[in-house]
Amino acid sequence: MQINITVQTFKTENELEYSLIRWNKVKNEFMPRFKEMGLIRYTTSKINTSKDKFQLSHVFEYKDAEASRNCLPIWSDIERKLKEKIDSKTTSFRGTMVDRFDFDK
């Protein structure tokens, strides 16, 4: 399984909230395409490390590295759809899952 972890850091909490609102407006349009290309799970979390930092983490779990690559054009389509950029610093990490424990199974 291929994993991508992306951390977005915003200047203000309002920008973070605005980013979530914008994503919520378009995500249902794009999620079926992600699933078709091999995205298995997607999670967004608000990072609560400091009152002066406004951060989101996004964890993407793909079937494999090929699925991860196949989803890249969808992100370009999302950027074109949203047009307006929100000033944020984005850092991404890619890796391969080496362990997982699931209490639901």
C-alpha positions in Angstrom: 0.0 0.0 0.0 1.3 3.5 -0.9 0.8 6.3 1.6 1.0 10.1 1.0 0.9 12.4 4.0 0.5 16.1 3.3 0.6 18.9 5.9 -0.8 22.3 5.1 0.1 25.3 7.2 -2.1 28.4 7.0 -1.4 31.9 8.2 -4.8 32.1 9.9 -7.5 29.9 11.2 -10.0 31.6 8.8 -7.8 30.5 5.9 -7.8 26.9 7.2 -11.6 26.9 7.6 -12.0 28.5 4.2 -9.9 25.7 2.7 -12.1 23.1 4.3 -15.3 24.8 3.0 -13.9 24.9 -0.5 -12.9 21.2 -0.5 -16.3 20.2 0.9 -18.0 21.9 -2.0 -16.1 19.9 -4.7 -14.9 16.6 -3.1 -18.0 14.6 -4.0 -17.4 15.4 -7.6 -13.8 14.1 -7.5 -13.9 11.2 -5.0 -15.4 8.6 -7.5 -12.5 9.3 -9.8 -10.0 8.8 -7.0 -11.6 5.5 -6.1 -11.5 4.4 -9.7 -7.8 5.2 -9.9 -7.0 3.3 -6.7 -7.4 5.6 -3.7 -8.5 3.4 -0.8 -8.9 5.8 2.1 -8.5 9.6 2.6 -8.5 11.3 6.0 -8.1 15.0 6.9 -7.3 16.1 10.5 -6.8 19.4 12.1 -3.4 19.4 13.9 -3.7 20.7 17.5 0.0 21.3 18.3 -0.1 25.1 19.0 -2.6 27.9 19.2 -0.4 29.9 16.9 -0.2 27.2 14.1 -3.1 26.5 11.8 -2.5 23.1 10.2 -4.3 20.3 8.4 -2.9 16.8 7.7 -4.2 14.8 4.8 -3.4 11.1 4.7 -4.0 9.3 1.4 -3.9 5.5 1.2 -3.5 4.1 -2.3 -3.6 0.5 -3.5 -0.1 0.8 -4.8 2.5 3.3 -6.2 0.8 3.1 -9.7 -2.5 4.2 -8.2 -0.8 7.1 -6.5 0.7 8.3 -9.8 -2.7 7.7 -11.6 -4.4 10.1 -9.2 -2.0 13.0 -9.9 -4.0 14.4 -12.9 -7.1 14.6 -10.7 -5.3 17.0 -8.4 -4.6 19.2 -11.4 -8.3 19.2 -12.3 -9.2 20.2 -8.7 -6.8 23.1 -8.8 -8.3 24.3 -12.1 -11.8 24.0 -10.6 -10.9 25.9 -7.4 -8.9 28.6 -9.3 -8.3 30.9 -6.3 -5.2 29.9 -4.3 -5.2 30.1 -0.5 -1.8 31.0 0.8 -0.4 28.0 2.6 2.8 26.0 3.0 2.4 22.4 1.8 4.7 19.6 2.7 4.2 16.1 1.4 5.7 12.8 2.3 5.4 9.5 0.4 6.0 6.0 1.7 5.0 2.4 1.7 3.0 1.0 4.6 5.0 -1.4 6.6 2.6 -2.2 9.5 -1.1 -1.7 10.3 -3.4 -3.0 13.0 -7.1 -2.6 12.6 -9.4 -3.2 15.6 -12.5 -3.5 13.3 -11.3 -6.8 11.7 
